[in-house]
Structures are given as C-alpha cells and as structure tokens.
Amino acid sequence: MLFRRLAHKISQLTCFSFRLLLLLPGLFFFSSGLFGQELTISSIDSSRYPEIKVTVLYTGKKKFDQAELQISQVGKPLAFQLAESSPGSAPAKGRSVFFLVESSGNTHGKALKELKEGISGSLDNLEAQDLVNVAWFSSEKTDSSAGGYHRLYENFSNSHESLKSELLSKINAKADTGHRVDLFKSILSSLEYIGSQTNLPKNRLFIVLSTGRDNSQSNISSTDCVTKAKELEIPVYAITYPPSDTAFSAGLMMNRICIRTGGKNILARSQMEIINALSDFFSIPVPAYMQEASYDLVFQVQPENGLNFSKVELNYRGARHILTVSDGNNHSLIPDDYKIYLWVSIGILGLVVLIMILVNIFSGRGKKQESIDIVEDIIKTTPLVKPLIQEKQSLIIKAAPITKQASEEIAVPVVLVSIEGRTATYPLNQPEITIGRQESNDICLAEQTVTGKHAVIHIKGKEISISDLGSTNGTFVNGERIRNKQLQHGDKIRLGKVELTLKK
C-alpha cells in the first residue's frame, strides 16, 4: 500500500512537470507575438541560410523609420538591408496637395487677397515631404490666355517657401462686371492633370477655393466633375468664399460635388477662417489602405553552437519580435528548438508508463482497473500532442485535395495552396470559390492573418479572376495589392501568410 501511494504521488508530480514543460514553448511564442502592433512578420525565407530574408508588414500613420529598427543575435547587432516590397506607406511618402483658386471678378480685391494669404499661412502645417501645386482660374471669355486656367508649376514641388512668394505675386483677379467664371471646367481640368501625374504619392488632397458659382458657357457640368473624381478616387474638398450677392446661395454647387466624392465643403471669409479650414483638411487621416507597406529585410546570422538554427530579435520602437530561423535545407519535420521538448516528453511519458506497470504488478490484478483510470486521467488532462498539431494545422479545406495526375485527367484549373512549407492542390470546379478563415468558405484557411471572408475566385469559361472582399491584410497578386484582378497561369496570390499559385 505504501509503495502504491508513493507511486501515485510520483505520477502526479511527473504529470504536473510534464504539463509545465509543454507550456514553455507556447509561452515563448505567445510573448514574442504580443509585442509590436505596427510591425507584423509576414514570411521568413531561410532557404539561403545563414542569409535570412524576412518580409514584414508595417501598419501605421507615422513614417516607417529604418533608424528605429534594430536586429540582434545574442545581444549583438546585425547589419541588414531593407527595401519596400509592395506599394503603400503613404505617411512615409507624403501627400500631393493641389489648390485650385478662383481669380475672377467675383474674387477681385479683398476676396482673392484673403484666399491667397489663407493658403500661404497654411503651408507651414504641411510636412516637408508633401508635394504642392497651385492653379488659378477665371473664365475663357474674360481671360483668353490659356483658356482662363493657369498652373503655378508644371510639376508638383516641395519648395513651400518659394511657393508662398510666387502664390502672392503671380495670382491676380481682373475686375469683371459680368463676373464670369468657369468653375466646373477648371475642376475637371485639375482632376485630369492630377490623374496624369503617375509619380505622385497616392495620398492626394484636392482643394478648391472659390465663390462656389459657375456661369460658364462651357457644357461641362458638376456631374462631369463628380464622375471624374470618383474614377480617379480623388475626393474634392472646398472652401467657399460667400459672395456679396445675397441672391446667390453660396456653396450649394460645391456641397453637392464634395459630398458625392467623399470630400467636404466649408464656408469661410477671413484669412484665419480659411487657415483653420485648410488645417482641418490637412489633418484628415491617411486612408487605411495606404497605411500599409511590405518591406524585405535581408541579414546574415551566425549558427549557434554548431546547430542549424539561430534566435534573432527584431526591435522596432520598443516592440520586440523573437524569431527562430533555421537552415531551409534541413527537411526535418520537427523544428530543432522543439526536439528537446519532444525527447523530454518521451522520457517523462516512458517513466509514467513504467511506474504504472510497476503499480499494476505490485498491486495485483484486482487493482488493474484503478491503474488504467490513472493513466487515462493523465492522458485526458495532459495536452501531449494536441497543441503542437493545432499550431501546425493551418489549412482546413472543405473539398478534398486532388492529385496532380487527377487534375490533369479532369482538365480543370487548380490552385496550389502553400503555407509553412506545405503545399496542397485544389480544383476550381465551380463558378465561384470563396476563400477565408471561416469554415463556410469553399477553401477555409485557419490562419490568423486571413480574414473571415477574405477573397473570392470567379471562373467564367477560360477567364479566371480574383476579388478582395474588404480583407484586413489585403489580397496581393504577384506582389501588387489588388481589389479585383484577372489571373493568368502561374500568378502568385498572397492572402496574409498563405500563398496560392494558379495552374491552368
């Protein structure tokens, strides 16, 4: 009886120790993922070990500053190379700001003076990397040169100080009793100009400063302006200077254009009111889809103690990421840093089984069932293999994968789904294939970087396309973020950490 009690106590202590050992790796990886909300590890390529390539996704309104990123191994800093691998990072690239100022008989005198000084006074609120250009307009009838429409520069400039002086000296309004103004025509010309500048930052701010009236002889309407702004995805913001003509309801036309394009219209008369209105426009947050950028980090590690893996720390603005990188040519199914836990687990399990056998021998056959119950309790309460299986189970597919030979026989296009070094083939055998983390999808990816309803593949005859369903981390085709895209044979599609390849 004494031996049986002693054996039972040893088995309980062993079980507790075994559970603690299994929790340690989980705690390690949890702590490494808890930090750093701005920087997310997208993928790790160690195929050229000890050279490591890490792709990180940066999300934030602040500029990504390379000087704030440190990579170290065993406390020693590592040199690295950094390059942007996909579009984005609007805060780092600044904005393109375009002012369109009315210089007609409506603004002749004080009105134009307030508008110009308001713009000049607001330029100090821009960032150094922001690019600016200014155009002014009246009407073709009263100003035949350049059709009544002029630009300060042919290209955008970040020379804000020189722009101030040229803005005040070059833009003037002629007295005009007819108060002719080509407002809609000038807005359309400005939108077409901005759209033609392909090298500008994607974060574009278009601001119209006018009295809000249009009595042009042109056939261009406000609807034409709205259509063009939506086509280019450029919201129209406006500051309307109310004219002295009380019979004219200022701002109604501009309100319509601004609201329908996602912008805003503000009434202002004094220089200070104009500066405050422009400050509101400058403080508009960067659109969410422009706050992301993907970067490739390349660095060399030193193998630790002759092993084929190394631990590396990425630190960005105080947020730490601990990475375990191993030789990509090592095809072991078990990560090296898990092997020690595996062997310890096997040893402890063997010890438990041995104790149970001894208990069974010395306690007699009548105690056999009690020993079995103890073993079953240990198995039920000890997360032996399940956590490791769940951690690696990244793909849950509703339809069974098909072999390469079978896919060739049925002659249907397929996608190769790859994650963490494993690849499976799935047929595109229906008009729409939904992809996401929810189990209701046709292809369910149990991966945290994949949105519940992430994307959908459309099959129409021989044409195949993919559409993003408003996912958090976006859908990329051949490294380019897309909303919808026609697919070709061999195209690489990335959803979070999961990569898909189309095979027709």
N, C-alpha and C positions, 0 to 999 in steps of 0.2 A: 504493500500500500504506500509506504514512504517513497519507494522508487517511482511508483506511478504518479504521485503528486509532484515529485521533483521533475519528472519528465514533462508533465503538463505545464509547469511554470516555465521550464526552458523553452517549450514550444511557443508559449505566449510571448515571451521576451524576443524570441527569434522572429516571430511574425511581425512584432512592432518594429524591430530594427530593419527588417526587410522592406516594410512599407515606407519607412523613412528614407531608405536608400533609393527607392523608386521615385520618391517625391523630389529628390535633389535635382535631377536633370530638368524636371518640369519647372521648378522654382527658378533655375538658372535662365531658361529660355523665356519664362514669363517676365523676369526682371529686365532682360535685355530688350523686350518689346514694349515695356511700359513707358520708356522714355522716348522723347523725340517725336512730337506730333507734327513737326514741319518736314521731317526727312523720313521717308519710308524706303526700306530696302526692297527693290523690285526684283532683282535677279543677281545671282553670283555665278560667274564663269571662271572655273579653275582648271579648264582643260589645258592651259599652258603653265601649270604650276611649276615654279613658285610665283609666276606672274599671275596676278588676280585682277579680274575686271568685275567691278560691282556697279550695277545700274541702280540709281536712287531716284525716287520721285520727290521733288520739292513742291510743297504747297504753302503759300503764304503771300501776304500783301507786301512784305518787306523784300528788299533786294537780296537775292542769294549771293552771299559774300564768301568767296573762296578762302579769304584770310581767316574766317571764323571756323573753318573745318580742319580738324586735326585727325590724323590716322596714326595709331601707335601699336607696337607689338612689345609686350613685356615692358611697358613704360618707355620704350624708345620710339621717337617719332619716325614715321616712314615718309619718304618723298612720294608724291603722287602726281599724276596728270589728270586734269578734269576737262571735259568737253560736253557741251549740250548735245543730247542725242535725239531730242524731239522738240517741236515748237512749244512755246509757252513763255513763262517767266516774264509776264508783262511788267511787273514792278521794276525788274532789272533793266528792261529795255526802254522804259519811259513811255510817254504818250505823244501822240501827234495832235496838236491843238490848232484848229483853223477858225479864225474870226472873220465874219462877213459883216461889214459895216455899211450902213446906208449913208450916202453923201449927196442926197437930193435936196430939192427946195424945201422939203419937209424938215430937214435937219440943219438947214443953213443957219449959221450963227451959234447960239448957245448950245443947242441940242447936240450938234456934232462935237463941239468942244467937250461937253460932259462925257460923251461916248468914248472919245479918244483918250481922255485923261483917266477914265474908268479902266480901260484896257491897260494903259500904261502902268497905273498904280497896282493892278492885279498881277502883273508879270512876276513880281517878287515872290509870289506864292507858288510859282512853278518850281519843279525840280530841275537841276542842272541838265539832266539828260532829256528833258521834254523838248520836242521839236515844235516850232511855231511858224505859222504863216498868216498873212492878213490880206483880205481882198476888200475892195470898196466898190459901190455901185450907185448909179442913179437911174437914168433911162437912156435908151439909144436915141430917143428924139431930142433930148436936151444935151447929151454928151455923145457925139457921134464917134469919138475916138474909142477904139476897142469895144464898140457897142455899148458904151456906158458901164463896162465892167473891167476892173483893173486888179492885178495882184502885186503885192509889195515885192515878193521874191518868186523866182521861177521854181525853186525848191524850198522845202522846209529848212529852218535854221534854229540852232540853239543859242545864237548870239542875242540874248534877250536885251542887253543894254543898247546895242546898236539899233535893235528893232524899235525900242522906245522912241529914240530921236527921229527915226525915219517915219514912224507912225504919225507923230505930231506934225512933222513938216510937210509930208507929201499928200496926206489925205485932206482934201478941201471940198466944200459944197458950194455950188453956184446958186445964186438967187433964181427962183423959178416960180412965177405966179401960177403956172399950171400944176405945180407940184407933181410932176411926172416921175414915176418910179417903177422899175421892172423887178419887183421883189421875187416872184416865183421863178422867173427866168434866171435870175442871179443865183438863187438857191440851187437850182438844177445844175447850173454851170459849176458851182463849187463842189457839189457832190460828185459830179463826173471827174473833176480834177483830183479830188481826194482819192477816188477809186482807182485812178490811173497810176498813183504813186505806190508801186508794189514794194518798195524798200522801207516803208514807214512801219513804226511799231503798230501792232494790231489794236492796241487800246486807243481808239480815235475819238476825239471830242470836237464836235462841230457846233459853233455858237454864232447865232445871228443877232445882230444889234440893229434894230430898225424901229420905225413908227408903226409897223405892222399892217400897212396898207399897200395895195397893188392896183394901179390903174394903167397897167401896161397895155399896149396894142398887140402884144405877143399872144399867141394862142396857148401858151403853157399855163397850166392850172396848178392849184395846190395838190390835186390828186396825183399829178405827174411827179411832184416833189416827194410825196409820201411813198409812191411806188418805187422810186429810185432809192430812197433812203432805206427802205425795207430790203431791197435787192442787195444793197451793199452792207446791210446790217450796221448802219450808222444812225444812231438816234439824233434828232435835231433838238438842240437847246436854244432858247431865245430870251433876249432881254428887250422888251418892248418899251420904247420911249413914247408915252402918250402925247399925241399932237395937241395943239391948241384948238383945233377944230373939234368942238364938242359934239357936233353932229355925227362924227365918225367914232364908232365904238372900237377903241384901240385893242389890239391883241386877239380878237376873235379868230382871225385867219391863222395867226401863228399858234394859238392854242390848239387849233384843230390839227395842224401839222405836227406839233410837238407831241401831243397825246397819242396820235396814231403811230408815231415812230418810236415811242418809248422814252421821249425826252420830257422837257419841262419848259414852261414859259413864265417869266417873272416881269411884272411892270416896275419900272424904275425911272426916275428923272434926274436925281442928283448924282454927282460923281461917287459919293460914298455909297449910295444905294446900288449903283452899278458894280462897284468893287465888291460889296457884300454878296450880290447875286452871283458874280463870277467865282467868288470864293466857295459858294455852295456847289457850283458846278465842278470846280477843281477837286472838291472833297468826295465826289461820287466814287464809291468803291470800285476797284478793278473787277470786271466781270469774272464770275467763278471759274469759267473755262479758261481764262487767261492767267489764273493764279498758279497753274501747274507747269512744271517743266521737268523733263527727264535728263539726268546727267550720267555720264560714264566716268567712273573713277578707275584708274589703272595704277597698280603699285606692285612692288616685289616684297614677298615675305621670306622669313628665314625659317626653315623646318626646325621644329623644337625637339631637341634631344634625339635626333636621328629619326623621328617619326614622320609620317607623311601627312600631318595636319598641323595647323597653327591657329592660335586665337588672336584676333585683331580687334581693336577698339576704334570705332568711329565716334568722334565727339563734335557735335555742331551746336553752338550757342548753349553749351552746358548739357545738352541731351546726348546720352550715351547709347550706342548700339554695339553689342558684343557679338562678333561673328566667329564661327569656327569654319575655316576654309581648309579643304583637303585636296590631295592630288586627284585631279579629274580622271587620270588614267588608272586609278585604283578602283576596281569594279566590285569591291566587297559590298554585299547588300546591307551590312551593318556599319554605321558610321563609327570611325575609330574611337571617338570620345564616348560612345555608348558601350564599347566592348567590355570595359572594366566593370560597368554596371551589370552587363549580361553574365559575365563569369562569376561575379559575386552573388548574383541572384541564383544562378545554377548551383553554386556551392551551398548557399543557405537552404535552397529547396531540397538538395540532397541530404543535408543534415536533418531537416524536418522529417523527411521520409524515413531516414534511418531511425530517428527517435520513435516514430510511430510504429515501426516494425518491432523495435525492442519492447515498446509498451505492450504491443499485441502478444509478443512471445511470453513476457513475464506476467501479464495479467490474465492469461488463459483465454480460451476460446469464448467464454461467456462475456468477456469484455470487448470482443471484436467490434461489435456494432458501435460502442462508445468511441473507440479509436477512429472508426470510419467517420463518425459525426464530427470529431475534432478536425480531421483532415478536410472534410467538406466545408466546415466553418472557415478554416484558413484560406481555402481556395475562393470561397464566396467573398470574404472580407478583404482579400489581398489583391490589389489591381496589378496582376502579374504581367500580362501581355497586352491587355486591352488598351491602356493609354498609348502605348507605342503604336499599336495598329491604328487607333483613331487619329494619331498625329500624322501618319503617313497616308491615310485614306483621303485623298484629295479629290478623286473623281467618282461621282455616282452617276451612272448613265442608265436611263430608263430602258433604252433598247440595247440589246447585247451587241458588242463589237463584232465586226466581221473580219475574216482573214483577208490577206491581200489577194489570194487566189480566188476567193469567193467574190470579192468586189470586182475583179476583172471579168468574172463569168456573168454577173448580172448587169454589168456596164452602167453603173450609176456613179455619180461623183461622190467623193468621200472627203472627210476632214480627218487629219491626224491630230489628236489632242495630246499635248506633251506637258508634263509638269514634274519637276524634281527628278528628271532623268528617265521617266517612264512615258511610254507612248502607246496610245490605243487608236484604232481606226473605226470610224463610224460613218454609216451611209447617209447621204442626203436624198432620201427616198420619199419625200413629201413636199408639198408646195412651200411650207414654212417650217423652219426648225428653230425653236426658241432655245436660248442658252442663258443660264443664270444659276444662282445659288439655291433658289427654291426648288423643291422636289417636283413641282408641277411642270417644270421645263422639260423639253424633249432631251436636251443634254444638260444634266444637272452637275455643276461644278461646286463641290463642297469646299470652297476656298474663300477665306475672309476678304480678299481683295476683289472678289467678283460680286457684283450687285445681284439682288434677288431676281429681278428681271433685267438682265444686262444687255442683250442684243438678240436680234432675230436674223436668220439667213433665209432669203427668198429665192426660190427656184422656179423659173419660168422658161420652159423649154431648155435651151442651152445656156441661157443667161442666168447667172448667179450673182446676187448682191447681198450686202450685209448692212443693217441699220442699227445704230446705237439707240437704246431705249431710255436715255437720260441717266446713264450709269454714273456712279461716283467717280471712279478712276478712269473712265473713258474707254473707247474702243480704238485700237491702232491697227492700221493696215500698212505693212512694210515701214513701220516707224512713224507713220503720219496719223495724227488723231483725226478721226472722221465722224460725221453724223450718219451719212449713208455712202456706200461705195460699191461700184461694180467690181466683181472679183475675177481674177484670171488664175490659170493653173500655176501653182507654186507660190501664190501670195501668202505672206506670213501675217497672221492675225493675232493680236495680243489683247487679252482681257485680264487685267490685273497681273498675276504671276503666271497665268496659263497661256500657252502659245498653241495656236491652231494653224495647220497648213492645209490649203486646198489642193486636192488632187482630182483632176477631171479624167 
